[in-house]
Amino acid sequence: EKRARGEPMAEAKPAPTPAPKPEPVPEPEPEPVAVDPSKEKADALKAEGNAHYKKKEFEAALAKYAAAYEAFDEDITYLNNTAAVYFEMGDFSKCRETCDKAVERGRELRADYKLVAKALTRKGTSFKAENKLEEALECYHKALTEHRSADTLKKFNETEKAIKKRDEEAYLDDDKAEEARQAGNDAFKRQDYPEAVKFYSDSLKRNPNDHRVYSNRAASYTKLTAFNEALKDAEKCIELAPEFSKGYTRKATVQFFMKQYDKAMETYQALLSKEPENAEAQDGVRRCVDAINRGNRGEMTEEEMKERQAKAMAEPEIQGILTDPVMRQVLQDFQDNPKAAAEHQRNPGVMAKIQKLVAAGVVQMR
């Protein structure tokens, strides 16, 4: 409302005075930490010992660390350092004895797990230095239960591998490998394929470089329809003996059974490039071409076509072609745009990819 003329204005009230801020409460001064003079003395002796250790003055270092532990026996660091000196001196027995003492005393004191783990790790390393691998592995395992450090875990894994390698090398024996191979051949002739695989596997443990055994085991796996294992063995056979024709025919046979007709044909052709007159490879190519053509003519059952296409679609190369935006447009043009399709047919790179899809059974050209 408008104020009436002549009416006096209300006086403005003054703003309230803010309450005074409370005075800050002073922080209490920290209590001075009492330093144990025995610990100070021990640490000073340890520092002297470290200096001797770096100069490889091991006897002097041992004396300083011993004096440090005598001055203050509630820190097992001095014992761990003593063990390190014995290790460098090659006195592994004394090293382990000191590590055991550190672990025992550490547990009495409820010391930091890292210090106890360090003693156990060093004990393990002393065993490893003497090639006592099982004992070393046990110590590393105990150390990891105390404190899981990357360094100890690495030592544990390396020791496990060393044990495995040692045992494998101890098992090597060419004569026994040959006996196992012959036993595998006999089992194969009896059509006892699981037994054949068993003997061939034992033969390879005794001689892992015999390409013939990989070839024979691939044949056994094929009979058992364990195609993935058979394929790996055939490929290993080729790797070991690139001129051995059986490796290629084993591989191609597996690929054919897996309905990878395009890949089987490539494998047969790789063999024919080495042995143009190889009758098995020539026949294999004909069978692959016939299988591919049957698919393109629609002579396969729907189930066969689906299985073949599913296997092809799992191949990274086929996936790469089908997810390429350019190739997707090309495939669309072959369906809807005859003029563009004619242009694509004059492009060797495009047609090579189309043929790859046709051979794999993913697309049909009629």
Buried (B, 14 or more C-beta within 10 A) or exposed (E): EEEEEEEEEEEEEEEEEEEEEEEEEEEEEEEEEEEEEBBEBBBBBBEBBBEBBEEEBBEBBBBBBBBBBEBBBEBBBBBBBBBBBBBEBEBBEBBBBBBBBBBBBBEEBEBBBEBBBBBBBBBBBBBBEEEBBEBBBBBBBBBBEBBEBEEBEEBBEBBBEBBEEEEEEEEEEEEBBBBBBEBBBEBBEEEBBEBBBBBBBBBBBBBBEBBBBBBBBBBBBBBBEBBEBBBBBBBBBBEBBEEBBBBBBBBBBBBBBBBBBBBBBBBBBBBBEEBEEBEBBBEBBEBBEEBBEBBBEEEBEEEBBEBBBEBBEEBEEBEEBBEEEEBEEBBEBBEEBEEBBEEBEEEEEBBEBBBBBBBBBBBEEE
